[in-house]
Amino acid sequence: MPNPDLCTDEEITVMVHGFYDDIRRDAVLGPIFNRHIDDWDQHLALLVDFWSSVLRGTARFAGTPMARHVALPELRPELFERWLAMFRDITSAQPNQAMGARAQAVAQRVAQSLWYGYQMHHHPDAVPEPLFP
């Protein structure tokens, strides 16, 4: 449940920017993200709004991430697992551990949801496989 007292927008900004700095340099995920994101400043601002909405309840995010993700041709479970592992690393290193733990739980649900949506879009007649057995 979102909690305005869980963290500050500054803490969220540090987490999001640090994470996507790592993503952009990653040998596996970096090329995928860099190929599909034209304006990193705009994208990071959108992600800060997303996490502020989810963690603090600010309701600043109004996007639809599913459509952008299902349009990607190369998604595989391993990519989601790598994204989550990198996210766990950055959130575990945050001084605000309550924020980090909550963000990790949300990230797992978001990854699972995006993976289900991706599979249903690309293979509508198949039963979607979970990321986490």
N, C-alpha and C positions, 0 to 999 in steps of 0.2 A: 504494500500500500504506500503510495507517495506520502512523503512527510517533508514539509518545508524546513523543518529543523534538522533533517538528516545531514545536509551539506549545503555548501554555498555554490553559487554559479561559478565562482572563481575556481573552486575545487573541481567542479565538473569540467571546466575549460582546460585545466591542467591535465586531467585524466584523458580527455578526448584528444587533445593535441598531442600529448605524449604517445598515446596508443597509435594514432594514425601516422605520426612520424616514424614509429617502428614498422608499421604496415608498409609504408611507402618504400622503406629500405629493404624489406624482406624479399629474399630471392624468389619465393614462390608467389606470395600474395601481391607484392609490389607491382609487378607487371600487369596483373589483372586490374587492380584498382586504378593504376595510372592510365591504363588504356581506356577506362570508362568514365573517369572523372576529369572534366575539363577545367573546372574552377575550384581548386582546393579550398580557397578562402570561403567561398559560398557553401561548399559541402561541409566544411568543419563547423560553420555557424549553424547549419541545419542540424548537424549531429549534437551540438551543444544544446540546441533547443529540444531535441528528442530526449536526451538524457535528463535535462532539467524538468521536462514534463513527466517523465517516468519516475524519477527519483524524488523530485520536490513538489510535483503536482502543479507546475506553473501553467500548463496547457498552452505552451507556446508553439508546440509542434503540431502541424496540420498536414503533414505529407502522407504519401502512400508508397512506402518502400517496397511492397510486394511486387508491384508492376515492374519496377526497375530491375529487381533481382530475377524475376522469372524470364526476363528478356535476355539474360546472360546465357551464352551457349555452353560455357565450360564449367558449370558448378558441379562439384562432387562432394561427398561427405567429408573427405580428407581436408578439403579447403575450409569447410566450416569448423572442423576439429582444430585445424591450425589457427584459425581466427580466434576461436575460444581459448586455446592455450595461450596465445599471445595476450588476449584480453585478461586472462587470469594473472599473467605475469605483471601487467601494468596495474591492475586493481589491487593485487596483493602488496604492491610496493607503495600504495597511497598511504599517507599519514592517517587519513580518516578511514579506518578499517571497517566501520559500519557502512559507510558509503560503498567501499570496495566490495564487501560481501553482498550487499543488495544489488549492486550493478552486475556482479557475476551471476546471480540467480536470474535476473532479468535477461541478461545476454544469452543464457542457455535456452530460455523460453523463446526468445526472438529467433535464435539460430534454428531451433526445431521448427518453429512456425514457417520461417522462410524456406526451409528445406522441404517441408510438407507441401507448401504452395508451389514450389518449383517442380516437384515431382507430379503433382496433380495437373499442372499446366502442360508439362511435356509428355506425360503418360497418363492421360485421363482415365484409361480403363484399368490401370493397375492400382493395387493397394499401396499407398505410400509407405516406405520403410522409415523407421525412426532413426535419428542420428545416434541415439543412445539406447542400446538394447535393454 
